[in-house]
Amino acid sequence: MVGAVFGFATMSALAHGLRGDLPWPVIAFARSLVTLVVAAVLLWWTGAPLVMRGNAALWMRSLFGSVGLLLTFYAVSRLPVTDTIVLFATSPIWITLILRLLGEARPAPHAWLHILLAVGGVYVMYRPRFDAAALPLLLALAGAVAVAIAMVGLSLSRDYRHVTIVAHFSGVATLVTLVVSLPVLDAVTAAALVVPRNAAALLALGVAGTVSQLLMTAAYRRGNATLVALVGLTQIIFGAAYDILLFGHMPDIWKAFGVVLIALGIVLNVMHGRRPNPEPV
C-alpha cells in the first residue's frame, strides 16, 4: 500500500509539473491509454473475458470513474498536489450518503460527524468566496463524489473478474478522455507531445498510475482493509513532500489545520464503517 500511494503521489506530481506544457485532458488521456494497454495484456495473459456491454453496476464504475479521472487531472493542473490528494481522499466519506440514496444502508449517527469534519476541513483550507477562483475546489469535490460513486459501482460488480472490470473502465476512460482532448489538440500541443522530456513524463505518469492501481488492489485483497485504508493516508505526506521540494508550495497554518480535520474525518470513517474496496483512478 505504501508503494501504491507513493506511485499515485508521483503521478499527481508529474501531472502538476506538466501543467504548463500540455493541456490537462491530454495528460488524462495518456494516463488512460497506458492503463488500457496494460489491461489488454492482462486480459490476454489471464484469459479473462472482455465485456463490452455489461450491467448497470459495471457502467456506473466505468463512467463515474472516468469523470473522477478527468476531474483529478483538472484539479492537479490548478491546485497543489497535496490539495488534490486531500480533496479526493474524502471519497470514502461520500459513500455514506450515496449508499443512503441508493437505499443500501442508513448512515450511522457518527457518519454525519465524519462529513462535518471533511466539509469543515475543506472550508478551513480555502475559506472560499465561491467566485470563479473557487471552481477548481468545487470540481475537485465533485470528482471525489464521482470516485465514490465508482467505488460503489465496483462493489456491486461481483459478476465480473477484476481484470475485466479494469479493462472496461480503462476502455471507457480512454474514449472519454480522447473526446475531451480533441478540442485542445493543435499544432502547439502536438509539438509539445514530441518533446522528449514531456513524452517521458507522460509515460512515467501512466506507468506510475497503473502500477499503483494494481498494487492498491493487491493490498486490499491480501491485507486488513482498515489498516490498508489508514496506510493510504500517507499519500498526503508524499504529496506534501513533492509540493515543498519541487514546486515551492508551502502550506500555511490554515491549510495544515484543514488537512488535519479532513484526515481525522477519514480516519474515523474508516475505523467506524465499512466501505467498498476502492479501485482508484
Secondary structure by P-SEA (a helix, b strand, c coil): caaaaaaaaaaaaaaaaacccccaaaaaaaaaaaaaaaaaaaaaaacbbbbccccaaaaaaaaaaaaaaaaaaaaaacccaaaaaaaaaccccaaaaaaaaacccccccaaaaaaaaaaaaaaaaccccccccaaaaaaaaaaaaaaaaaaaaaaacccccaaaaaaaaaaaaaaaaaaaacccccaaaaaaaacaaaaaaaaaaaaaaaaaaaaaaaaaacccaaaaaaaacaaaaaaaaaaaacccccccaaaaaaaaaaaaaaaaaaacccccccccc
